[in-house]
Amino acid sequence: MSDIAERVKKIVIDHLGVDAEKVSEGASFIDDLGADSLDTVELVMAFEEEFGVEIPDDAADSILTVGDAVKFIEKAQA
Amino acid sequence: MRRVVITGTGMVSPLGCGTEVSWSRLLAGGNAARKVTEFEVEDLPAKIACRIPFGDGSDGTFNADDWMEPKEQRKVDPFIVYAMAAADMALADSGWKPETDEDQIATGVLIGSGIGGLEGIVDGGYTLRDKGPRRLSPFFIPGRLINLASGQVSIRHKLRGPNHSVVTACSTGAHAIGDASRLIALGDADVMVAGGTESPICRISLAGFAACKALSTQHNDNPQKASRPYDADRDGFVMGEGAGIVILEELEHAKARGAKIYAEVVGYGLSGDAFHITAPSEDGDGAYRCMQMALKRAGLTAADVDYINAHGTSTMADTIELGAVERLVGDSASRISMSSTKSAIGHLLGAAGAVEAIFSTLAIRDNIAPPTLNLDNPSVETRIDLVPHVAREREIDVALSNSFGFGGTNASLVLRRYRGD
């Protein structure tokens, strides 16, 4: 797993209080990790803070899984 | 109107996590005041408070993780965590666990707070100023709103009846119990989870209450002497924190399920001083009418009252309340015991009226009046027994609990032993 993926995973574990093994690349924040819509807003804010990127609202709406977040951040930092 | 009884209690108080541990320590003369060490107080005029005993949950300590998952705690101010804990305890104590649609809809929540998530609002303000609006948490609003204590409790326990809240400063807890009793009496609910919660111990709150001259500032070096209602050396209240929750239940509903009945809520009075934003009217008119209304509703007279849990904040207002009580009880003064449990736990603001109503309930259950600590040198003479220093065993069938708040808002509750009639 890349450095970005590790950091994303850690944020998800901390914010959603879920076990590490559940946080796979394909895990959906809402369907698999128990997040609600406000949790996902907070997650996106945490990603922005951690990686120094801006995630516009329309982009945030398409970040539904751990993998989506990693891909967006990798692209934004490229 | 339908009759209302108390069938469960829960409490997080500066004397402990739990009703019975708080009560036994109160009767033993426990005193929760100490210097605040969790944040900078050196530049504050009041450096002391009655804090909850934080710990691992053993020996009456409060461990927030026992009551709310850490990831959920992060989203709310502590007043909501305290309410969740006290509500869990109260519901467990009552044995009421509504599972059918009908039972869930018949059970409501009415928990108030005086100031809610003040510290969280301050922190949110800093975030907005320093980092901008995009950094404000989506939980900033729902984690601070006062009625979210009621909201969170209802969600956890699936209580789908009336969902309400009270904000009347230091009368909040008493108003919550009184208003919730009314909802049951009028048939809008059969069971209500009611009370008050407060987490005010932070820099802005200590600074703000000191600015309006409400706090004790002369006993910082000897915190356990600071809360001294009726004593000549009193100079302001000591801030407390915590939550008190009762389960109120329609009498026949409680009997039908064989619930334990602590006491009956027989009277409730409300009044306004219409005098000053922080000071009570000097003639005690608001307090007097409030108690009078509560007794009238109860169908009792002042001669029936055995114990009064005074508002008694350890401020100059103590003698105004005492004067109003003397006027109310007249020749019965010498048979009444009246104490201020704020001498032991400080002033829990929006939670005070609820915690003190529970203490009044237990005074009836156990026939004992909790003490007024530090009453070494009363500033006025009275024939009323102010229960100085040590608890007094005596017959208590009727208790009256007073709460008065900023804005001139007053509430009195009258509780009576339930004898199965």
HADDOCK unambig.tbl for C-alpha pairs under 7 A between the chains (distance, minus, plus):
assign (segid A and resid 15 and name CA) (segid B and resid 71 and name CA) 6.30 0.50 0.50
assign (segid A and resid 16 and name CA) (segid B and resid 71 and name CA) 6.47 0.50 0.50
assign (segid A and resid 17 and name CA) (segid B and resid 71 and name CA) 5.85 0.50 0.50
assign (segid A and resid 38 and name CA) (segid B and resid 138 and name CA) 5.80 0.50 0.50
assign (segid A and resid 41 and name CA) (segid B and resid 138 and name CA) 6.59 0.50 0.50
assign (segid A and resid 42 and name CA) (segid B and resid 137 and name CA) 6.18 0.50 0.50
assign (segid A and resid 42 and name CA) (segid B and resid 138 and name CA) 6.25 0.50 0.50
assign (segid A and resid 45 and name CA) (segid B and resid 135 and name CA) 6.65 0.50 0.50
